[in-house]
């Protein structure tokens, strides 16, 4: 369907008069009438009934109107998809309470003039596909999964190493410790039901287990962070890992403890990914902000798997 004709129909329906529609569209009233007549012929129905007060939608016109509006919205989205400078900067983060989300909140405070869309995609393959299609402008990820390097057209830079902490309930054997070493965690059950095979975070924790002989259990359904916190608070035999900058809130009577892990400190490496040909004007501003505002990587006394090192 011709979009000018569809737009004319919607404007005429909203105005209730062809003359007012013509003025809004900057065309003649005759042009509006011709467009409406052509649309009615193509559909095989009458869309308007002329009255003394102007033009009223018929039943068919009322039925067609919401679909006509959707056609115009789809057209606008199609244009925006190839004019990325006209839409908000679209950034993928792993979770709303993650360190990645905190980095984006800091960016927004520093640059409130830049419009943002923050989305949450599931895994690195989905994120890379969205970067290559232009659906998103940047993504926070752990860079890669062993055996599946990033495509050559995807750039990355390490922006934050987030220390892992042990989260326990008040009755856990390590609850009173000011810090724990990685070796002290051997033999303790660490429960992380959010680990999904094939994801970059699953690869990270698999290497952590292999390196230090830990026991990480991903059994049971993942009912979200609230259910995880409830279980950890009530089960002395279980603990979990949490990023130092992950923002979670729990009831005071849970008595949960966040305990630093040392010797070495496992850190989760957050990298920013983007397509090398992405034209969004705010992307360079985001990269510059992260270069100055985020913590560096490779600090002494920390551990990451070798595959997450920069390319």
C-alpha positions, 0 to 999 in steps of 0.5 A, spaced: 500 500 500 502 507 498 504 510 505 502 517 503 495 514 502 495 511 508 497 517 512 492 521 508 487 516 511 489 516 518 490 524 518 483 525 515 480 520 520 483 524 526 481 531 523 474 529 521 474 533 515 478 532 508 479 540 508 483 540 515 486 534 513 489 537 506 491 543 510 495 539 515 498 535 509 500 541 505 496 538 499 489 540 496 482 538 498 482 534 491 488 531 492 485 528 499 479 526 496 483 522 490 487 518 495 481 516 499 478 514 493 484 510 491 484 507 497 477 505 497 477 502 490 483 498 492 480 495 499 473 494 495 469 498 501 467 505 503 472 508 509 468 515 510 461 517 509 460 524 508 456 528 513 454 535 514 459 536 519 465 533 515 467 526 514 465 520 518 468 513 518 464 507 516 464 501 520 470 498 515 473 505 516 473 504 524 476 497 523 481 499 518 484 505 522 488 501 527 491 497 522 493 503 518 496 506 524 500 500 525 503 500 518 505 507 519 509 505 525 512 500 522 514 504 516 517 509 521 521 503 525 524 501 518 527 508 517 530 508 523 533 502 523 537 505 517 538 512 520 541 510 527 543 517 529 536 519 529 534 514 535 537 513 542 543 509 543 541 502 544 545 498 549 545 491 551 546 489 559 546 482 562 541 484 567 538 490 570 541 490 577 548 488 574 555 492 574 553 493 567 547 496 568 551 501 573 556 503 568 550 505 564 547 509 569 553 512 570 554 514 563 547 517 563 548 521 569 554 524 566 551 525 559 543 526 560 543 529 553 544 522 550 537 518 549 538 511 551 535 505 550 537 499 555 535 492 553 537 485 555 539 480 551 540 472 553 547 470 550 553 472 546 551 469 540 544 473 540 548 480 542 553 479 536 547 478 531 544 484 534 550 488 533 551 486 526 544 487 524 544 494 527 539 492 532 543 494 538 549 499 538 553 496 544 553 490 548 556 488 555 559 481 555 565 477 557 568 477 550 567 470 547 566 463 549 572 458 548 572 455 541 567 461 538 571 467 537 568 474 535 567 475 528 572 480 525 567 486 524 566 486 532 570 490 536 571 489 543 575 493 549 575 490 556 572 496 561 571 493 568 573 487 572 568 485 577 570 482 583 566 476 585 564 475 593 561 469 596 554 470 599 552 466 605 546 465 610 547 467 617 548 459 619 553 458 614 560 455 616 563 461 613 558 466 615 563 470 620 569 470 616 571 477 614 574 474 607 575 467 604 581 464 600 579 461 593 582 454 596 577 455 603 571 454 598 573 447 596 568 442 599 563 448 600 556 447 595 556 453 591 549 454 588 548 458 582 541 456 578 542 461 573 548 458 569 545 456 562 550 451 558 553 454 552 553 461 555 559 466 556 558 466 564 557 458 564 564 458 560 567 462 565 564 458 571 566 452 568 574 454 568 573 457 575 571 450 577 577 447 573 582 451 576 580 451 583 577 444 584 570 448 587 563 445 587 558 449 583 551 446 582 546 449 577 541 444 579 533 446 580 529 451 576 531 459 576 526 462 579 530 469 580 534 473 585 529 473 590 528 465 590 535 465 590 536 469 596 531 466 600 534 459 599 541 461 601 538 465 607 535 459 609 540 453 607 546 453 611 549 448 606 549 453 600 552 459 598 552 463 592 557 467 588 555 475 587 559 480 583 561 486 588 557 491 584 551 487 583 545 491 586 540 486 590 536 488 596 533 483 601 529 483 608 533 485 614 532 478 617 535 474 612 542 476 615 545 475 608 553 476 608 557 478 602 564 476 603 570 478 599 574 472 596 582 473 595 588 469 594 587 470 588 580 474 587 576 471 581 574 477 577 568 477 572 571 481 566 566 486 562 567 488 555 564 493 551 562 490 544 560 494 538 560 493 530 566 497 527 562 500 522 556 502 527 555 510 525 551 512 531 554 518 534 553 517 541 557 510 541 564 514 541 562 518 547 560 512 551 567 508 549 570 515 551 566 515 558 568 507 559 575 508 558 575 514 564 570 512 568 571 504 569 576 500 573 582 497 569 583 490 568 589 485 570 590 487 577 595 483 581 592 478 585 586 477 580 584 471 576 580 470 569 580 465 564 585 466 559 580 466 553 577 472 556 583 476 555 583 482 549 584 480 542 
